[in-house]
Protein backbone atom coordinates (compact mmCIF):
# COMPACT_ATOMS: atom_id res chain seq x y z
CA UNK A 1 0.00 0.00 0.00
CA UNK A 2 2.84 2.38 0.86
CA UNK A 3 4.46 1.71 -2.51
CA UNK A 4 1.23 2.60 -4.31
CA UNK A 5 0.93 5.80 -2.30
CA UNK A 6 4.57 6.71 -3.05
CA UNK A 7 4.07 6.03 -6.75
CA UNK A 8 0.96 8.22 -6.78
CA UNK A 9 2.84 11.00 -4.97
CA UNK A 10 5.76 10.79 -7.42
CA UNK A 11 3.37 10.87 -10.38
CA UNK A 12 1.55 13.86 -8.89
CA UNK A 13 4.84 15.70 -8.30
CA UNK A 14 6.06 14.98 -11.84
CA UNK A 15 2.76 16.19 -13.27
CA UNK A 16 2.97 19.38 -11.21
CA UNK A 17 6.51 20.01 -12.43
CA UNK A 18 5.54 19.40 -16.05
CA UNK A 19 2.65 21.84 -15.75
CA UNK A 20 4.97 24.43 -14.23
CA UNK A 21 7.58 23.83 -16.94
CA UNK A 22 4.95 24.28 -19.63
CA UNK A 23 3.95 27.65 -18.17
CA UNK A 24 7.61 28.73 -17.98
CA UNK A 25 8.32 27.75 -21.58
CA UNK A 26 5.22 29.57 -22.79
CA UNK A 27 6.43 32.67 -20.91
CA UNK A 28 10.11 32.82 -21.82
CA UNK A 29 10.99 29.83 -24.02
CA UNK A 30 12.89 26.65 -23.25
CA UNK A 31 16.44 28.07 -23.38
CA UNK A 32 15.66 30.71 -20.77
CA UNK A 33 13.84 28.34 -18.42
CA UNK A 34 15.81 26.77 -15.57
CA UNK A 35 14.99 24.03 -13.11
CA UNK A 36 14.91 26.75 -10.44
CA UNK A 37 12.24 28.59 -12.44
CA UNK A 38 10.22 25.39 -12.61
CA UNK A 39 10.59 24.81 -8.86
CA UNK A 40 9.44 28.36 -8.10
CA UNK A 41 6.47 28.09 -10.48
CA UNK A 42 5.48 24.71 -9.00
CA UNK A 43 5.91 25.94 -5.42
CA UNK A 44 8.41 23.22 -4.50
CA UNK A 45 12.06 23.13 -3.49
CA UNK A 46 14.86 22.78 -6.04
CA UNK A 47 15.75 19.44 -4.46
CA UNK A 48 12.25 18.17 -5.26
CA UNK A 49 12.87 19.00 -8.91
CA UNK A 50 16.35 17.44 -8.90
CA UNK A 51 15.00 14.23 -7.36
CA UNK A 52 12.65 13.92 -10.35
CA UNK A 53 14.63 15.45 -13.23
CA UNK A 54 18.39 15.74 -13.58
CA UNK A 55 18.21 18.54 -16.13
CA UNK A 56 15.90 20.57 -18.35
CA UNK A 57 16.36 18.17 -21.27
CA UNK A 58 14.88 15.24 -19.36
CA UNK A 59 12.07 17.38 -17.98
CA UNK A 60 11.22 18.84 -21.36
CA UNK A 61 11.37 15.42 -22.98
CA UNK A 62 8.63 14.28 -20.60
CA UNK A 63 6.69 17.49 -21.18
CA UNK A 64 6.74 17.03 -24.97
CA UNK A 65 5.68 13.41 -24.64
CA UNK A 66 2.78 14.31 -22.35
CA UNK A 67 1.66 17.33 -24.36
CA UNK A 68 1.70 15.84 -27.81
CA UNK A 69 0.42 12.44 -26.76
CA UNK A 70 -2.61 14.22 -25.28
CA UNK A 71 -3.15 16.18 -28.51
CA UNK A 72 -3.01 13.04 -30.65
CA UNK A 73 -5.17 11.10 -28.19
CA UNK A 74 -7.84 13.81 -28.33
CA UNK A 75 -7.97 13.43 -32.13
CA UNK A 76 -8.01 9.63 -32.00
CA UNK A 77 -10.87 9.79 -29.47
CA UNK A 78 -13.09 11.25 -32.21
CA UNK A 79 -12.26 8.36 -34.56
CA UNK A 80 -15.21 7.12 -36.64
CA UNK A 81 -15.20 3.36 -35.95
CA UNK A 82 -17.57 2.75 -38.88
CA UNK A 83 -15.22 4.32 -41.45
CA UNK A 84 -12.81 2.23 -43.51
CA UNK A 85 -9.26 1.83 -42.23
CA UNK A 86 -7.78 4.06 -44.97
CA UNK A 87 -10.29 6.78 -44.04
CA UNK A 88 -9.78 6.36 -40.29
CA UNK A 89 -6.00 6.57 -40.50
CA UNK A 90 -6.02 9.40 -43.05
CA UNK A 91 -8.45 11.44 -40.95
CA UNK A 92 -6.46 10.75 -37.79
CA UNK A 93 -3.15 11.79 -39.34
CA UNK A 94 -4.49 14.98 -40.90
CA UNK A 95 -6.45 15.84 -37.76
CA UNK A 96 -3.39 15.31 -35.56
CA UNK A 97 -1.25 17.53 -37.78
CA UNK A 98 -3.88 20.28 -37.69
CA UNK A 99 -4.23 20.02 -33.89
CA UNK A 100 -0.48 19.97 -33.28
CA UNK A 101 -0.03 22.98 -35.54
CA UNK A 102 -2.32 24.92 -33.17
CA UNK A 103 -0.76 23.56 -29.96
CA UNK A 104 0.55 26.49 -27.90
CA UNK A 105 3.67 24.67 -26.69
CA UNK A 106 4.70 23.50 -30.14
CA UNK A 107 4.07 26.94 -31.62
CA UNK A 108 6.22 28.51 -28.91
CA UNK A 109 9.03 26.04 -29.56
CA UNK A 110 8.93 26.67 -33.31
CA UNK A 111 8.96 30.43 -32.78
CA UNK A 112 11.56 30.69 -30.00
CA UNK A 113 13.58 27.46 -29.71
CA UNK A 114 13.39 25.63 -33.08
CA UNK A 115 16.87 24.15 -32.65
CA UNK A 116 15.55 22.01 -29.78
CA UNK A 117 13.03 20.43 -32.13
CA UNK A 118 15.60 19.92 -34.90
CA UNK A 119 17.30 17.11 -32.98
CA UNK A 120 14.08 15.10 -33.33
CA UNK A 121 13.78 15.88 -37.04
CA UNK A 122 17.41 15.53 -38.09
CA UNK A 123 19.18 13.23 -35.62
CA UNK A 124 16.89 10.89 -33.70
CA UNK A 125 13.30 10.06 -32.87
CA UNK A 126 11.74 11.07 -29.60
CA UNK A 127 9.35 9.14 -27.37
CA UNK A 128 6.31 11.01 -28.65
CA UNK A 129 7.25 10.09 -32.23
CA UNK A 130 7.72 6.46 -31.20
CA UNK A 131 4.32 6.44 -29.51
CA UNK A 132 2.64 7.73 -32.69
CA UNK A 133 4.57 5.22 -34.82
CA UNK A 134 3.53 2.33 -32.56
CA UNK A 135 -0.12 3.40 -32.72
CA UNK A 136 -0.02 3.76 -36.52
CA UNK A 137 1.73 0.43 -37.03
CA UNK A 138 -0.86 -1.27 -34.83
CA UNK A 139 -3.72 0.30 -36.80
CA UNK A 140 -2.10 -0.68 -40.10
CA UNK A 141 -1.64 -4.25 -38.90
CA UNK A 142 -5.33 -4.45 -37.93
CA UNK A 143 -6.42 -2.94 -41.24
CA UNK A 144 -4.24 -5.37 -43.19
CA UNK A 145 -5.64 -8.35 -41.25
CA UNK A 146 -9.12 -7.23 -42.30
CA UNK A 147 -8.02 -6.86 -45.91
CA UNK A 148 -8.80 -3.14 -46.14
CA UNK A 149 -5.20 -1.85 -46.29
CA UNK A 150 -2.49 -2.62 -48.81
CA UNK A 151 0.25 -5.12 -48.05
CA UNK A 152 3.58 -3.98 -46.70
CA UNK A 153 5.63 -3.84 -43.52
CA UNK A 154 3.42 -1.92 -41.04
CA UNK A 155 6.46 -0.28 -39.42
CA UNK A 156 7.80 0.92 -42.78
CA UNK A 157 4.38 2.22 -43.79
CA UNK A 158 3.90 4.00 -40.45
CA UNK A 159 7.32 5.66 -40.68
CA UNK A 160 6.61 6.79 -44.23
CA UNK A 161 3.38 8.41 -43.08
CA UNK A 162 5.06 10.18 -40.14
CA UNK A 163 7.82 11.52 -42.40
CA UNK A 164 5.17 12.93 -44.71
CA UNK A 165 3.27 14.42 -41.76
CA UNK A 166 6.41 16.19 -40.53
CA UNK A 167 6.48 18.33 -43.66
CA UNK A 168 2.81 19.23 -43.37
CA UNK A 169 3.27 20.09 -39.69
CA UNK A 170 6.49 22.07 -39.71
CA UNK A 171 6.67 23.54 -43.21
CA UNK A 172 3.08 24.11 -44.26
CA UNK A 173 3.33 27.84 -43.50
CA UNK A 174 5.84 28.13 -46.35
CA UNK A 175 3.22 26.80 -48.76
CA UNK A 176 0.20 28.85 -47.69
CA UNK A 177 -0.89 32.14 -49.21
CA UNK A 178 -4.07 33.80 -50.44
CA UNK A 179 -4.86 30.79 -52.64
CA UNK A 180 -3.65 27.81 -50.56
CA UNK A 181 -4.78 27.40 -46.95
CA UNK A 182 -3.79 25.10 -44.12
CA UNK A 183 -7.20 23.48 -44.38
CA UNK A 184 -6.60 22.77 -48.05
CA UNK A 185 -3.19 21.25 -47.32
CA UNK A 186 -4.65 19.13 -44.50
CA UNK A 187 -7.27 17.83 -46.92
CA UNK A 188 -4.52 16.87 -49.37
CA UNK A 189 -2.52 15.18 -46.60
CA UNK A 190 -5.54 13.04 -45.78
CA UNK A 191 -5.90 12.19 -49.46
CA UNK A 192 -2.21 11.26 -49.72
CA UNK A 193 -2.44 8.92 -46.71
CA UNK A 194 -5.73 7.41 -47.91
CA UNK A 195 -4.38 6.62 -51.37
CA UNK A 196 -1.07 5.41 -49.92
CA UNK A 197 -2.86 2.83 -47.79
CA UNK A 198 -5.69 1.76 -50.09
CA UNK A 199 -5.06 -1.65 -51.76
Secondary structure, 3 states (H helix, E strand, C coil): CHHHHHHHHHHHHHHHHHHHHHHHHHHHCCCCCCHHHHHHHHCCCHHHHHHHCCCHHHHHHHHHHHHHHHHHHHHHCCCCCCCCHHHHHHHHHHHHHHHHHCCHHHHHHHHHCHHHHHHHHHHCCCHHHHHHHHHHHHHHHHHHHCCCCCCCCHHHHHHHHHHHHHHHHHCHHHHCCCCCCHHHHHHHHHHHHHHHHCC
